Amino acid sequence: MSIDVRYVAKLARISLTDEEAKLYGSQLDDLLEHVKMLEKLDVTEIPATAQVIESRNVMRDDEEQPSLDREMLLAQAPQRQGSFVRVPRIIAE
């Protein structure tokens, strides 16, 4: 199976020299031959998976815990605006 490497390069807006087109064409042909070999494998007994390694969420109970004192924290802020910490604007208007 041979793919027109120059056509693919044109679609990707990549310019190739003659040597590069020959090299990449050869490499792509080798890759496609390998894929052909993989297509011949019998995978009917193998279950479909999205993850090769088992993935699971680690959850913990959502428990109420004491928080820091708001007034103490606001007293340490460089600038305060009501019950909020005032910070410098980082997005221009």
N, C-alpha and C positions, 0 to 999 in steps of 0.2 A: 504494500500500500504506500503510495507516495502522495504527499500533500504538497501543493504549490506554496512553498515557503515565501516566495516573493509576494504572492497575493495576500497571505496572512500578514506579512510585514507591512504591506500597503494599507490594510485595514487598521493596523495599529499605528500607522503613520511613522514607521521606522524605516530608515534607509539602510540597505545591506549592500556590502561589497559582494562580488562574485564568490570570493573565498568564504565569506560568512554564510551566504545562502547555501553553498555546498555543505559546509560544516553543520549548520543547523538543520538542514534537510536530512542529512545522514543521522543526526542525533534523534530527530523526530521520528524517522522511520524505525530506528532501534526501539524507541519507547513504544510505538504502536505495535510492534511485533511482540513486545513483552505483554502488553495489554491483551493481545490475541491469545497468548498462552494462558493468561489468567481467566479468560472467558471460558476456557475448556474445563476448568475445575468444576467438580460436582459439589455444589453448595446447598443442595436441597435439604440436607439434614441440619444445616447450621441456621439457628434462629437469627432473624434480623435484629440488629442492635444499632443504637445511636451512639453508644459509648463502648469503648473497648474495655475500659476499667470501670467497675461499678461506681456510680455516683449517687450520693444521697445527701439530703440536707441534715444538718445537725441543728436541732431545735432545743431551746431551753424554755422553761416556764417564764412568763412575763410577770415578774413580781415587783411590787411597789417598793422602792428604796428611798431613803432620805436623800434630799438634794442639797446643794449648797444654798446658803442664805442669799437671796436676791439683793437686799440692801447692802450687804457686805461686798458683793461682787461689783455692784454699780458704784460704790464708793471708791473702788480701785480703778475704775475705767478712766482713761485720759480725758474723754469727753462724754457727757451724758445728755440725753434729751428725753426728759420725762422718765419713764421706766425702761428706757432702751439705752444701749451703748451706741454712741454716734461714731461712725467710721468715715474715713475720707472717701469721696466719690471715686470710683474706678472706671466708670463708663461715661464717656462724653455724651452730652445731649445732642 
